Amino acid sequence: MVSAHKELALKLAELERRLGGHDEEIKAIVDVIRQLMNGMS
């Protein structure tokens, strides 16, 4: 599960880089997912 968690974190970081901060709604979703991931560990 830790491996999958790290992989998801890397994919989220990649998605965030691709967005370049232009789409605030997607960034907000990514932020919420990160918060949920932090609550799981």
mmCIF file as Biopython writes it, N, C-alpha, C and O atoms, coordinates in Angstrom:
data_model
#
loop_
_atom_site.group_PDB
_atom_site.id
_atom_site.type_symbol
_atom_site.label_atom_id
_atom_site.label_alt_id
_atom_site.label_comp_id
_atom_site.label_asym_id
_atom_site.label_entity_id
_atom_site.label_seq_id
_atom_site.pdbx_PDB_ins_code
_atom_site.Cartn_x
_atom_site.Cartn_y
_atom_site.Cartn_z
_atom_site.occupancy
_atom_site.B_iso_or_equiv
_atom_site.auth_seq_id
_atom_site.auth_asym_id
_atom_site.pdbx_PDB_model_num
ATOM 1   N N  . MET A ? 1  ? 0.829   -1.200 0.000   1.0 0.0 1  A 1 
ATOM 2   C CA . MET A ? 1  ? 0.000   0.000  0.000   1.0 0.0 1  A 1 
ATOM 3   C C  . MET A ? 1  ? 0.869   1.258  0.000   1.0 0.0 1  A 1 
ATOM 4   O O  . MET A ? 1  ? 0.524   2.255  -0.635  1.0 0.0 1  A 1 
ATOM 5   N N  . VAL A ? 2  ? 1.988   1.208  0.709   1.0 0.0 2  A 1 
ATOM 6   C CA . VAL A ? 2  ? 2.882   2.372  0.741   1.0 0.0 2  A 1 
ATOM 7   C C  . VAL A ? 2  ? 3.415   2.669  -0.655  1.0 0.0 2  A 1 
ATOM 8   O O  . VAL A ? 2  ? 3.525   3.830  -1.049  1.0 0.0 2  A 1 
ATOM 9   N N  . SER A ? 3  ? 3.746   1.617  -1.402  1.0 0.0 3  A 1 
ATOM 10  C CA . SER A ? 3  ? 4.239   1.788  -2.770  1.0 0.0 3  A 1 
ATOM 11  C C  . SER A ? 3  ? 3.186   2.462  -3.641  1.0 0.0 3  A 1 
ATOM 12  O O  . SER A ? 3  ? 3.501   3.381  -4.397  1.0 0.0 3  A 1 
ATOM 13  N N  . ALA A ? 4  ? 1.945   2.013  -3.538  1.0 0.0 4  A 1 
ATOM 14  C CA . ALA A ? 4  ? 0.860   2.606  -4.319  1.0 0.0 4  A 1 
ATOM 15  C C  . ALA A ? 4  ? 0.646   4.061  -3.910  1.0 0.0 4  A 1 
ATOM 16  O O  . ALA A ? 4  ? 0.354   4.912  -4.751  1.0 0.0 4  A 1 
ATOM 17  N N  . HIS A ? 5  ? 0.794   4.340  -2.623  1.0 0.0 5  A 1 
ATOM 18  C CA . HIS A ? 5  ? 0.633   5.698  -2.107  1.0 0.0 5  A 1 
ATOM 19  C C  . HIS A ? 5  ? 1.690   6.624  -2.710  1.0 0.0 5  A 1 
ATOM 20  O O  . HIS A ? 5  ? 1.387   7.741  -3.128  1.0 0.0 5  A 1 
ATOM 21  N N  . LYS A ? 6  ? 2.939   6.140  -2.747  1.0 0.0 6  A 1 
ATOM 22  C CA . LYS A ? 6  ? 4.022   6.943  -3.319  1.0 0.0 6  A 1 
ATOM 23  C C  . LYS A ? 6  ? 3.807   7.157  -4.811  1.0 0.0 6  A 1 
ATOM 24  O O  . LYS A ? 6  ? 4.044   8.248  -5.329  1.0 0.0 6  A 1 
ATOM 25  N N  . GLU A ? 7  ? 3.358   6.113  -5.496  1.0 0.0 7  A 1 
ATOM 26  C CA . GLU A ? 7  ? 3.113   6.219  -6.932  1.0 0.0 7  A 1 
ATOM 27  C C  . GLU A ? 7  ? 2.019   7.248  -7.215  1.0 0.0 7  A 1 
ATOM 28  O O  . GLU A ? 7  ? 2.144   8.051  -8.139  1.0 0.0 7  A 1 
ATOM 29  N N  . LEU A ? 8  ? 0.953   7.223  -6.422  1.0 0.0 8  A 1 
ATOM 30  C CA . LEU A ? 8  ? -0.131  8.193  -6.590  1.0 0.0 8  A 1 
ATOM 31  C C  . LEU A ? 8  ? 0.381   9.613  -6.341  1.0 0.0 8  A 1 
ATOM 32  O O  . LEU A ? 8  ? 0.031   10.540 -7.072  1.0 0.0 8  A 1 
ATOM 33  N N  . ALA A ? 9  ? 1.203   9.776  -5.315  1.0 0.0 9  A 1 
ATOM 34  C CA . ALA A ? 9  ? 1.761   11.098 -5.005  1.0 0.0 9  A 1 
ATOM 35  C C  . ALA A ? 9  ? 2.601   11.609 -6.173  1.0 0.0 9  A 1 
ATOM 36  O O  . ALA A ? 9  ? 2.532   12.789 -6.516  1.0 0.0 9  A 1 
ATOM 37  N N  . LEU A ? 10 ? 3.394   10.730 -6.785  1.0 0.0 10 A 1 
ATOM 38  C CA . LEU A ? 10 ? 4.215   11.130 -7.928  1.0 0.0 10 A 1 
ATOM 39  C C  . LEU A ? 10 ? 3.344   11.524 -9.117  1.0 0.0 10 A 1 
ATOM 40  O O  . LEU A ? 10 ? 3.629   12.503 -9.807  1.0 0.0 10 A 1 
ATOM 41  N N  . LYS A ? 11 ? 2.280   10.754 -9.353  1.0 0.0 11 A 1 
ATOM 42  C CA . LYS A ? 11 ? 1.385   11.062 -10.468 1.0 0.0 11 A 1 
ATOM 43  C C  . LYS A ? 11 ? 0.662   12.385 -10.239 1.0 0.0 11 A 1 
ATOM 44  O O  . LYS A ? 11 ? 0.455   13.150 -11.181 1.0 0.0 11 A 1 
ATOM 45  N N  . LEU A ? 12 ? 0.281   12.655 -9.006  1.0 0.0 12 A 1 
ATOM 46  C CA . LEU A ? 12 ? -0.365  13.932 -8.701  1.0 0.0 12 A 1 
ATOM 47  C C  . LEU A ? 12 ? 0.599   15.091 -8.932  1.0 0.0 12 A 1 
ATOM 48  O O  . LEU A ? 12 ? 0.214   16.135 -9.459  1.0 0.0 12 A 1 
ATOM 49  N N  . ALA A ? 13 ? 1.853   14.899 -8.534  1.0 0.0 13 A 1 
ATOM 50  C CA . ALA A ? 13 ? 2.855   15.941 -8.743  1.0 0.0 13 A 1 
ATOM 51  C C  . ALA A ? 13 ? 3.062   16.194 -10.235 1.0 0.0 13 A 1 
ATOM 52  O O  . ALA A ? 13 ? 3.187   17.341 -10.662 1.0 0.0 13 A 1 
ATOM 53  N N  . GLU A ? 14 ? 3.098   15.122 -11.024 1.0 0.0 14 A 1 
ATOM 54  C CA . GLU A ? 14 ? 3.247   15.260 -12.475 1.0 0.0 14 A 1 
ATOM 55  C C  . GLU A ? 14 ? 2.053   16.007 -13.074 1.0 0.0 14 A 1 
ATOM 56  O O  . GLU A ? 14 ? 2.226   16.889 -13.914 1.0 0.0 14 A 1 
ATOM 57  N N  . LEU A ? 15 ? 0.855   15.653 -12.643 1.0 0.0 15 A 1 
ATOM 58  C CA . LEU A ? 15 ? -0.353  16.319 -13.126 1.0 0.0 15 A 1 
ATOM 59  C C  . LEU A ? 15 ? -0.302  17.806 -12.788 1.0 0.0 15 A 1 
ATOM 60  O O  . LEU A ? 15 ? -0.641  18.651 -13.616 1.0 0.0 15 A 1 
ATOM 61  N N  . GLU A ? 16 ? 0.115   18.112 -11.588 1.0 0.0 16 A 1 
ATOM 62  C CA . GLU A ? 16 ? 0.187   19.502 -11.151 1.0 0.0 16 A 1 
ATOM 63  C C  . GLU A ? 16 ? 1.187   20.292 -12.003 1.0 0.0 16 A 1 
ATOM 64  O O  . GLU A ? 16 ? 0.931   21.441 -12.365 1.0 0.0 16 A 1 
ATOM 65  N N  . ARG A ? 17 ? 2.321   19.672 -12.316 1.0 0.0 17 A 1 
ATOM 66  C CA . ARG A ? 17 ? 3.316   20.338 -13.178 1.0 0.0 17 A 1 
ATOM 67  C C  . ARG A ? 17 ? 2.743   20.594 -14.569 1.0 0.0 17 A 1 
ATOM 68  O O  . ARG A ? 17 ? 2.960   21.662 -15.141 1.0 0.0 17 A 1 
ATOM 69  N N  . ARG A ? 18 ? 2.023   19.635 -15.110 1.0 0.0 18 A 1 
ATOM 70  C CA . ARG A ? 18 ? 1.438   19.794 -16.449 1.0 0.0 18 A 1 
ATOM 71  C C  . ARG A ? 18 ? 0.429   20.931 -16.479 1.0 0.0 18 A 1 
ATOM 72  O O  . ARG A ? 18 ? 0.323   21.652 -17.471 1.0 0.0 18 A 1 
ATOM 73  N N  . LEU A ? 19 ? -0.301  21.084 -15.400 1.0 0.0 19 A 1 
ATOM 74  C CA . LEU A ? 19 ? -1.315  22.138 -15.350 1.0 0.0 19 A 1 
ATOM 75  C C  . LEU A ? 19 ? -0.671  23.516 -15.324 1.0 0.0 19 A 1 
ATOM 76  O O  . LEU A ? 19 ? -1.232  24.480 -15.847 1.0 0.0 19 A 1 
ATOM 77  N N  . GLY A ? 20 ? 0.494   23.608 -14.720 1.0 0.0 20 A 1 
ATOM 78  C CA . GLY A ? 20 ? 1.177   24.884 -14.658 1.0 0.0 20 A 1 
ATOM 79  C C  . GLY A ? 20 ? 0.422   25.930 -13.861 1.0 0.0 20 A 1 
ATOM 80  O O  . GLY A ? 20 ? 0.672   27.124 -14.021 1.0 0.0 20 A 1 
ATOM 81  N N  . GLY A ? 21 ? -0.490  25.508 -13.010 1.0 0.0 21 A 1 
ATOM 82  C CA . GLY A ? 21 ? -1.221  26.445 -12.160 1.0 0.0 21 A 1 
ATOM 83  C C  . GLY A ? 21 ? -2.315  27.217 -12.881 1.0 0.0 21 A 1 
ATOM 84  O O  . GLY A ? 21 ? -2.868  28.163 -12.320 1.0 0.0 21 A 1 
ATOM 85  N N  . HIS A ? 22 ? -2.639  26.833 -14.118 1.0 0.0 22 A 1 
ATOM 86  C CA . HIS A ? 22 ? -3.640  27.576 -14.875 1.0 0.0 22 A 1 
ATOM 87  C C  . HIS A ? 22 ? -5.075  27.202 -14.509 1.0 0.0 22 A 1 
ATOM 88  O O  . HIS A ? 22 ? -5.984  28.023 -14.629 1.0 0.0 22 A 1 
ATOM 89  N N  . ASP A ? 23 ? -5.270  25.991 -14.075 1.0 0.0 23 A 1 
ATOM 90  C CA . ASP A ? 23 ? -6.632  25.541 -13.788 1.0 0.0 23 A 1 
ATOM 91  C C  . ASP A ? 23 ? -6.812  25.389 -12.275 1.0 0.0 23 A 1 
ATOM 92  O O  . ASP A ? 23 ? -6.452  24.364 -11.697 1.0 0.0 23 A 1 
ATOM 93  N N  . GLU A ? 24 ? -7.362  26.401 -11.658 1.0 0.0 24 A 1 
ATOM 94  C CA . GLU A ? 24 ? -7.493  26.426 -10.203 1.0 0.0 24 A 1 
ATOM 95  C C  . GLU A ? 24 ? -8.422  25.343 -9.661  1.0 0.0 24 A 1 
ATOM 96  O O  . GLU A ? 24 ? -8.203  24.844 -8.557  1.0 0.0 24 A 1 
ATOM 97  N N  . GLU A ? 25 ? -9.442  24.976 -10.408 1.0 0.0 25 A 1 
ATOM 98  C CA . GLU A ? 25 ? -10.354 23.934 -9.934  1.0 0.0 25 A 1 
ATOM 99  C C  . GLU A ? 25 ? -9.647  22.590 -9.843  1.0 0.0 25 A 1 
ATOM 100 O O  . GLU A ? 25 ? -9.825  21.866 -8.864  1.0 0.0 25 A 1 
ATOM 101 N N  . ILE A ? 26 ? -8.843  22.244 -10.854 1.0 0.0 26 A 1 
ATOM 102 C CA . ILE A ? 26 ? -8.094  20.988 -10.826 1.0 0.0 26 A 1 
ATOM 103 C C  . ILE A ? 26 ? -7.083  21.023 -9.684  1.0 0.0 26 A 1 
ATOM 104 O O  . ILE A ? 26 ? -6.903  20.027 -8.984  1.0 0.0 26 A 1 
ATOM 105 N N  . LYS A ? 27 ? -6.427  22.156 -9.495  1.0 0.0 27 A 1 
ATOM 106 C CA . LYS A ? 27 ? -5.452  22.283 -8.405  1.0 0.0 27 A 1 
ATOM 107 C C  . LYS A ? 27 ? -6.136  22.060 -7.057  1.0 0.0 27 A 1 
ATOM 108 O O  . LYS A ? 27 ? -5.569  21.416 -6.174  1.0 0.0 27 A 1 
ATOM 109 N N  . ALA A ? 28 ? -7.337  22.582 -6.896  1.0 0.0 28 A 1 
ATOM 110 C CA . ALA A ? 28 ? -8.076  22.392 -5.646  1.0 0.0 28 A 1 
ATOM 111 C C  . ALA A ? 28 ? -8.380  20.911 -5.424  1.0 0.0 28 A 1 
ATOM 112 O O  . ALA A ? 28 ? -8.287  20.418 -4.300  1.0 0.0 28 A 1 
ATOM 113 N N  . ILE A ? 29 ? -8.745  20.200 -6.503  1.0 0.0 29 A 1 
ATOM 114 C CA . ILE A ? 29 ? -9.018  18.765 -6.386  1.0 0.0 29 A 1 
ATOM 115 C C  . ILE A ? 29 ? -7.752  18.019 -5.976  1.0 0.0 29 A 1 
ATOM 116 O O  . ILE A ? 29 ? -7.796  17.151 -5.105  1.0 0.0 29 A 1 
ATOM 117 N N  . VAL A ? 30 ? -6.629  18.353 -6.598  1.0 0.0 30 A 1 
ATOM 118 C CA . VAL A ? 30 ? -5.358  17.716 -6.263  1.0 0.0 30 A 1 
ATOM 119 C C  . VAL A ? 30 ? -5.025  17.978 -4.791  1.0 0.0 30 A 1 
ATOM 120 O O  . VAL A ? 30 ? -4.566  17.079 -4.087  1.0 0.0 30 A 1 
ATOM 121 N N  . ASP A ? 31 ? -5.252  19.193 -4.335  1.0 0.0 31 A 1 
ATOM 122 C CA . ASP A ? 31 ? -4.980  19.529 -2.930  1.0 0.0 31 A 1 
ATOM 123 C C  . ASP A ? 31 ? -5.833  18.687 -1.981  1.0 0.0 31 A 1 
ATOM 124 O O  . ASP A ? 31 ? -5.337  18.214 -0.959  1.0 0.0 31 A 1 
ATOM 125 N N  . VAL A ? 32 ? -7.103  18.499 -2.310  1.0 0.0 32 A 1 
ATOM 126 C CA . VAL A ? 32 ? -7.992  17.694 -1.473  1.0 0.0 32 A 1 
ATOM 127 C C  . VAL A ? 32 ? -7.525  16.235 -1.455  1.0 0.0 32 A 1 
ATOM 128 O O  . VAL A ? 32 ? -7.516  15.598 -0.402  1.0 0.0 32 A 1 
ATOM 129 N N  . ILE A ? 33 ? -7.139  15.711 -2.615  1.0 0.0 33 A 1 
ATOM 130 C CA . ILE A ? 33 ? -6.643  14.330 -2.675  1.0 0.0 33 A 1 
ATOM 131 C C  . ILE A ? 33 ? -5.401  14.183 -1.807  1.0 0.0 33 A 1 
ATOM 132 O O  . ILE A ? 33 ? -5.254  13.188 -1.097  1.0 0.0 33 A 1 
ATOM 133 N N  . ARG A ? 34 ? -4.514  15.159 -1.857  1.0 0.0 34 A 1 
ATOM 134 C CA . ARG A ? 34 ? -3.301  15.106 -1.019  1.0 0.0 34 A 1 
ATOM 135 C C  . ARG A ? 34 ? -3.673  15.098 0.465   1.0 0.0 34 A 1 
ATOM 136 O O  . ARG A ? 34 ? -3.084  14.356 1.252   1.0 0.0 34 A 1 
ATOM 137 N N  . GLN A ? 35 ? -4.640  15.913 0.839   1.0 0.0 35 A 1 
ATOM 138 C CA . GLN A ? 35 ? -5.072  15.955 2.241   1.0 0.0 35 A 1 
ATOM 139 C C  . GLN A ? 35 ? -5.626  14.606 2.661   1.0 0.0 35 A 1 
ATOM 140 O O  . GLN A ? 35 ? -5.341  14.128 3.759   1.0 0.0 35 A 1 
ATOM 141 N N  . LEU A ? 36 ? -6.424  13.984 1.785   1.0 0.0 36 A 1 
ATOM 142 C CA . LEU A ? 36 ? -6.978  12.658 2.079   1.0 0.0 36 A 1 
ATOM 143 C C  . LEU A ? 36 ? -5.862  11.614 2.210   1.0 0.0 36 A 1 
ATOM 144 O O  . LEU A ? 36 ? -5.909  10.748 3.083   1.0 0.0 36 A 1 
ATOM 145 N N  . MET A ? 37 ? -4.864  11.709 1.335   1.0 0.0 37 A 1 
ATOM 146 C CA . MET A ? 37 ? -3.738  10.769 1.393   1.0 0.0 37 A 1 
ATOM 147 C C  . MET A ? 37 ? -2.980  10.931 2.703   1.0 0.0 37 A 1 
ATOM 148 O O  . MET A ? 37 ? -2.568  9.941  3.307   1.0 0.0 37 A 1 
ATOM 149 N N  . ASN A ? 38 ? -2.793  12.164 3.146   1.0 0.0 38 A 1 
ATOM 150 C CA . ASN A ? 38 ? -2.081  12.405 4.400   1.0 0.0 38 A 1 
ATOM 151 C C  . ASN A ? 38 ? -2.864  11.860 5.585   1.0 0.0 38 A 1 
ATOM 152 O O  . ASN A ? 38 ? -2.271  11.430 6.575   1.0 0.0 38 A 1 
ATOM 153 N N  . GLY A ? 39 ? -4.180  11.874 5.495   1.0 0.0 39 A 1 
ATOM 154 C CA . GLY A ? 39 ? -5.006  11.335 6.559   1.0 0.0 39 A 1 
ATOM 155 C C  . GLY A ? 39 ? -4.970  9.821  6.627   1.0 0.0 39 A 1 
ATOM 156 O O  . GLY A ? 39 ? -5.252  9.234  7.671   1.0 0.0 39 A 1 
ATOM 157 N N  . MET A ? 40 ? -4.621  9.184  5.510   1.0 0.0 40 A 1 
ATOM 158 C CA . MET A ? 40 ? -4.580  7.719  5.452   1.0 0.0 40 A 1 
ATOM 159 C C  . MET A ? 40 ? -3.303  7.150  6.050   1.0 0.0 40 A 1 
ATOM 160 O O  . MET A ? 40 ? -3.296  6.017  6.530   1.0 0.0 40 A 1 
ATOM 161 N N  . SER A ? 41 ? -2.230  7.918  6.027   1.0 0.0 41 A 1 
ATOM 162 C CA . SER A ? 41 ? -0.945  7.362  6.475   1.0 0.0 41 A 1 
ATOM 163 C C  . SER A ? 41 ? -0.744  7.475  7.955   1.0 0.0 41 A 1 
ATOM 164 O O  . SER A ? 41 ? 0.289   7.050  8.471   1.0 0.0 41 A 1 
#
